[in-house]
Amino acid sequence: MTSVSTLLPTAKHAPPIRPEYEYEIPALTAIGAEQILPLPPWQRLWQETWLRKTAILVLLALLWEGAARWKQNDLLFPTFLQTAHAFVQGVASGELIAYAATSLVVLLEGYLIGIALALLLSTLAISTRFGRDLLATLTSMFNPLPAIALLPLALLWFGLGKGSLLFVLIHSVLWPLALNTFAGFQGVPETLRMAGRNYGLGSIRIVTQILIPAAMPSIVSGLKIGWAFGWRTLIAAELVFGTTSGKGGLGWYIFQNRNELYTDKVFAGLAMVIIIGLLVENLVFTTIEKATLRRWGMQRG
């Protein structure tokens, strides 16, 4: 029988022990300012976001001008310079500004009401099972329904005026914002809610102090989508019955000039719609993102 001692390695057959050694790490040398090559001026300028966006707009304007000159039909497709001239004239006379202000006032009212209703539905959905079923049912029914399809009902119920515009605006803003807000609420970790309950926060304070800040990326995305839906819905509605208390909006301005065959003014009205969209996106929502998402580290700058 083999003994245990014969199975154990003896000192004679033990593997050699590797000697310890150290590597000498060379000291880091400071890089002199003269060794850093500065970027060329055009590369430094290209780092600016506003310059890149301006270059894109200039390129689009050049393509527009070239296509219109190749078409050579001012009635169907005016040039960029003709549209710019009509735009400047409309702004200088105050006509275009007045139409845009009328549209923006109505849009702001419908947008704020839609935000309030979306937050109410999302809070109810995250708090109770009935609210969750209610939001899921309503969004499944009404979110796929185009707001423009509700215009006949809006005219029947509210008549020709501001009430009809607000009705279709609220419909276009409410559902995408409610869905995004509720999805953001669901993405908040349960540990944060438990921490709020441990501090004695009630349901409303948990929503306002924990859920809304934590779900801010989804809420901001919903605000952007709701703004885009509401803006284009308003213009489309004004194209159909476009007066609010006897005053027209941008959609009505476009519609009137189309009937009178002032195509350059039609394009000027469309340009005002685009410019307002760019200003809201690059000023309002960028400011909101800097004040919340980027400041809290939720979004890269």
C-alpha positions as CSV (number, residue, x, y, z in Angstrom):
1,M,0.0,0.0,0.0
2,T,1.4,3.4,-1.0
3,S,1.9,5.7,1.9
4,V,0.8,9.3,1.9
5,S,4.3,10.6,2.2
6,T,5.2,9.1,-1.2
7,L,2.5,11.1,-2.9
8,L,3.6,14.5,-1.5
9,P,6.3,16.3,-3.5
10,T,9.6,16.4,-1.8
11,A,11.8,19.4,-1.5
12,K,14.1,17.9,-4.1
13,H,11.3,17.9,-6.8
14,A,9.6,21.2,-5.7
15,P,9.1,23.8,-8.5
16,P,11.7,26.6,-8.4
17,I,10.6,29.8,-6.7
18,R,10.7,32.8,-9.0
19,P,12.7,35.7,-7.6
20,E,10.9,39.0,-7.0
21,Y,11.9,42.0,-8.9
22,E,10.7,45.5,-9.5
23,Y,10.3,47.6,-12.6
24,E,11.5,51.2,-12.5
25,I,8.8,53.5,-13.8
26,P,10.2,56.5,-15.5
27,A,9.1,59.8,-14.0
28,L,6.5,61.7,-15.9
29,T,7.8,64.8,-17.6
30,A,5.7,67.9,-18.0
31,I,4.9,68.7,-21.5
32,G,5.9,72.2,-22.4
33,A,3.4,74.6,-23.9
34,E,5.6,74.8,-27.0
35,Q,5.0,71.1,-27.7
36,I,1.2,71.5,-27.9
37,L,0.3,72.3,-31.4
38,P,-2.7,74.7,-31.5
39,L,-5.6,73.8,-33.7
40,P,-6.0,75.8,-36.9
41,P,-8.5,78.7,-36.7
42,W,-11.0,76.9,-39.0
43,Q,-11.0,73.8,-36.8
44,R,-11.6,75.9,-33.7
45,L,-14.5,77.6,-35.4
46,W,-15.9,74.3,-36.5
47,Q,-16.2,73.1,-32.9
48,E,-19.0,75.7,-32.4
49,T,-22.5,74.1,-32.8
50,W,-24.1,77.3,-34.0
51,L,-21.6,77.6,-36.8
52,R,-22.2,74.0,-38.0
53,K,-26.0,74.5,-38.0
54,T,-25.6,77.8,-39.8
55,A,-23.5,76.1,-42.5
56,I,-26.3,73.5,-42.9
57,L,-28.9,76.3,-43.3
58,V,-26.8,78.1,-45.9
59,L,-26.3,75.0,-47.9
60,L,-30.0,74.3,-47.9
61,A,-30.7,77.9,-49.0
62,L,-28.2,77.5,-51.9
63,L,-29.8,74.3,-53.0
64,W,-33.2,76.0,-52.9
65,E,-32.0,78.9,-54.9
66,G,-30.4,76.7,-57.5
67,A,-33.5,74.4,-57.8
68,A,-35.8,77.4,-58.2
69,R,-33.7,79.0,-60.9
70,W,-33.5,75.7,-62.7
71,K,-37.3,75.4,-62.5
72,Q,-37.9,79.0,-63.6
73,N,-41.5,79.1,-62.4
74,D,-42.1,81.8,-59.8
75,L,-45.7,80.9,-59.4
76,L,-45.0,77.3,-58.4
77,F,-41.6,77.6,-56.8
78,P,-40.2,81.1,-56.0
79,T,-36.5,81.5,-55.4
80,F,-34.9,81.8,-51.9
81,L,-34.2,85.5,-52.5
82,Q,-37.8,86.2,-53.5
83,T,-39.1,84.4,-50.4
84,A,-36.6,86.3,-48.2
85,H,-37.8,89.6,-49.7
86,A,-41.4,88.7,-49.0
87,F,-40.5,87.6,-45.5
88,V,-38.6,90.9,-44.7
89,Q,-41.5,92.9,-46.1
90,G,-44.0,90.9,-44.0
91,V,-41.9,91.4,-40.8
92,A,-41.3,95.1,-41.5
93,S,-45.0,95.8,-42.1
94,G,-45.9,93.8,-38.9
95,E,-48.4,91.7,-40.8
96,L,-46.4,88.4,-40.5
97,I,-45.5,89.2,-36.8
98,A,-49.2,89.7,-36.0
99,Y,-50.3,86.4,-37.5
100,A,-47.4,84.6,-35.8
101,A,-48.3,86.1,-32.4
102,T,-52.0,85.0,-32.8
103,S,-50.9,81.5,-33.5
104,L,-48.4,81.4,-30.6
105,V,-50.9,82.6,-28.0
106,V,-53.4,79.9,-28.9
107,L,-50.6,77.3,-29.1
108,L,-49.3,78.3,-25.6
109,E,-52.7,78.0,-24.0
110,G,-53.4,74.5,-25.5
111,Y,-49.9,73.4,-24.8
112,L,-50.1,74.3,-21.1
113,I,-53.5,72.7,-20.7
114,G,-52.2,69.5,-22.4
115,I,-49.1,69.4,-20.0
116,A,-51.3,69.8,-16.9
117,L,-53.7,67.0,-18.1
118,A,-50.7,64.7,-19.0
119,L,-49.1,65.1,-15.6
120,L,-52.4,64.5,-13.9
121,L,-53.0,61.2,-15.9
122,S,-49.4,60.1,-15.4
123,T,-49.6,60.7,-11.7
124,L,-52.8,58.8,-11.4
125,A,-51.4,56.0,-13.5
126,I,-48.2,55.6,-11.4
127,S,-50.2,55.8,-8.1
128,T,-53.1,53.4,-8.7
129,R,-53.9,50.3,-10.8
130,F,-57.1,51.9,-12.0
131,G,-55.2,54.9,-13.2
132,R,-52.7,52.7,-15.1
133,D,-55.6,50.9,-16.9
134,L,-57.3,54.2,-17.6
135,L,-54.1,55.7,-19.2
136,A,-53.4,52.6,-21.2
137,T,-57.0,52.4,-22.5
138,L,-57.2,56.1,-23.4
139,T,-53.9,56.2,-25.1
140,S,-54.7,53.1,-27.1
141,M,-57.9,54.7,-28.3
142,F,-56.9,58.3,-28.9
143,N,-53.2,58.4,-29.5
144,P,-53.4,56.9,-33.0
145,L,-56.3,59.2,-33.9
146,P,-55.1,62.2,-36.0
147,A,-56.0,65.5,-34.4
148,I,-57.0,66.8,-37.8
149,A,-59.7,64.1,-37.9
150,L,-61.4,65.8,-34.9
151,L,-61.9,69.1,-36.7
152,P,-65.5,68.3,-37.8
153,L,-66.4,67.5,-34.2
154,A,-64.6,70.5,-32.9
155,L,-66.5,72.8,-35.3
156,L,-69.8,71.1,-34.3
157,W,-69.1,71.3,-30.5
158,F,-67.2,74.6,-30.2
159,G,-68.0,76.5,-33.4
160,L,-65.6,78.5,-35.5
161,G,-63.1,80.0,-33.1
162,K,-60.6,79.5,-30.4
163,G,-62.4,76.7,-28.6
164,S,-62.1,74.4,-31.6
165,L,-58.3,75.1,-32.0
166,L,-57.7,74.4,-28.3
167,F,-59.6,71.2,-28.5
168,V,-57.5,69.7,-31.3
169,L,-54.3,71.2,-29.7
170,I,-54.9,69.5,-26.4
171,H,-55.6,66.2,-28.1
172,S,-52.3,66.4,-30.1
173,V,-50.2,67.3,-27.0
174,L,-51.8,65.2,-24.3
175,W,-51.2,61.6,-25.3
176,P,-47.6,61.6,-26.4
177,L,-46.6,63.6,-23.3
178,A,-48.6,61.3,-21.0
179,L,-47.0,58.2,-22.5
180,N,-43.5,59.6,-22.2
181,T,-44.0,60.9,-18.7
182,F,-45.5,57.6,-17.5
183,A,-42.6,55.6,-19.1
184,G,-40.2,57.9,-17.3
185,F,-42.0,57.3,-14.0
186,Q,-41.8,53.5,-14.5
187,G,-38.1,53.7,-15.1
188,V,-37.4,55.3,-11.7
189,P,-35.7,52.7,-9.4
190,E,-37.9,51.4,-6.6
191,T,-35.2,52.2,-4.1
192,L,-35.7,55.9,-4.7
193,R,-39.4,55.6,-4.0
194,M,-38.7,53.6,-0.9
195,A,-36.3,56.2,0.3
196,G,-38.9,58.9,-0.2
197,R,-41.4,56.8,1.9
198,N,-38.8,56.4,4.6
199,Y,-38.5,60.1,4.8
200,G,-42.2,60.4,5.3
201,L,-43.0,61.9,1.8
202,G,-46.6,61.5,0.7
203,S,-47.7,60.5,-2.8
204,I,-47.8,64.0,-4.2
205,R,-44.4,64.9,-2.8
206,I,-42.9,61.6,-4.1
207,V,-44.1,62.6,-7.5
208,T,-42.9,66.2,-7.4
209,Q,-39.6,65.6,-5.6
210,I,-38.5,62.2,-6.7
211,L,-40.4,60.9,-9.8
212,I,-40.4,64.1,-11.9
213,P,-36.7,64.9,-11.4
214,A,-35.7,61.3,-12.0
215,A,-37.9,61.0,-15.1
216,M,-36.9,64.4,-16.5
217,P,-35.2,63.0,-19.7
218,S,-38.4,61.3,-20.7
219,I,-40.5,64.3,-19.7
220,V,-38.4,66.6,-21.8
221,S,-38.6,64.2,-24.8
222,G,-42.4,64.2,-24.4
223,L,-42.4,68.0,-24.2
224,K,-40.5,68.2,-27.5
225,I,-42.8,65.7,-29.2
226,G,-45.9,67.4,-27.8
227,W,-44.6,70.8,-29.0
228,A,-44.0,69.5,-32.5
229,F,-47.4,67.8,-32.7
230,G,-49.2,70.8,-31.4
231,W,-47.4,73.3,-33.7
232,R,-48.1,71.4,-36.9
233,T,-51.7,70.6,-35.7
234,L,-52.4,74.3,-35.1
235,I,-51.1,75.3,-38.6
236,A,-53.2,72.5,-40.2
237,A,-56.3,73.6,-38.3
238,E,-55.8,77.2,-39.2
239,L,-55.5,76.2,-42.9
240,V,-59.0,74.8,-42.6
241,F,-60.9,77.3,-40.5
242,G,-58.0,79.5,-39.3
243,T,-59.7,82.4,-37.6
244,T,-59.8,82.9,-33.8
245,S,-62.2,85.7,-32.7
246,G,-61.9,87.3,-36.1
247,K,-58.1,87.2,-36.2
248,G,-56.1,84.8,-38.3
249,G,-53.0,82.8,-37.5
250,L,-50.0,81.8,-39.6
251,G,-52.0,78.9,-41.2
252,W,-54.7,81.4,-42.3
253,Y,-52.0,83.7,-43.6
254,I,-50.7,80.9,-45.8
255,F,-54.2,79.9,-46.9
256,Q,-55.1,83.5,-47.9
257,N,-52.0,84.1,-49.9
258,R,-52.3,80.7,-51.7
259,N,-55.8,81.8,-52.8
260,E,-54.4,85.1,-54.1
261,L,-51.5,83.3,-55.8
262,Y,-48.8,85.1,-53.8
263,T,-46.6,82.1,-53.7
264,D,-43.6,84.0,-52.3
265,K,-45.8,85.0,-49.3
266,V,-46.9,81.4,-48.9
267,F,-43.2,80.4,-48.6
268,A,-42.6,83.3,-46.3
269,G,-45.3,82.1,-44.0
270,L,-43.8,78.6,-44.1
271,A,-40.4,80.1,-43.4
272,M,-41.9,81.8,-40.3
273,V,-43.3,78.4,-39.1
274,I,-39.8,76.9,-39.5
275,I,-38.0,79.8,-37.8
276,I,-40.3,79.7,-34.8
277,G,-39.7,75.9,-34.6
278,L,-35.9,76.4,-34.7
279,L,-36.0,79.2,-32.1
280,V,-38.1,77.1,-29.7
281,E,-35.9,74.1,-30.1
282,N,-32.5,75.9,-29.8
283,L,-33.5,78.4,-27.2
284,V,-36.3,77.1,-25.0
285,F,-35.6,73.4,-24.9
286,T,-31.9,73.8,-24.9
287,T,-32.2,76.1,-21.9
288,I,-34.4,73.5,-20.2
289,E,-31.9,70.7,-20.9
290,K,-28.9,72.8,-19.6
291,A,-30.8,73.7,-16.5
292,T,-31.8,70.1,-15.7
293,L,-30.5,67.2,-17.7
294,R,-27.0,68.3,-18.4
295,R,-26.6,70.0,-15.0
296,W,-27.6,66.8,-13.2
297,G,-25.5,64.6,-15.4
298,M,-28.4,62.9,-17.2
299,Q,-27.4,63.9,-20.7
300,R,-24.1,64.6,-22.5
301,G,-23.5,68.1,-23.6
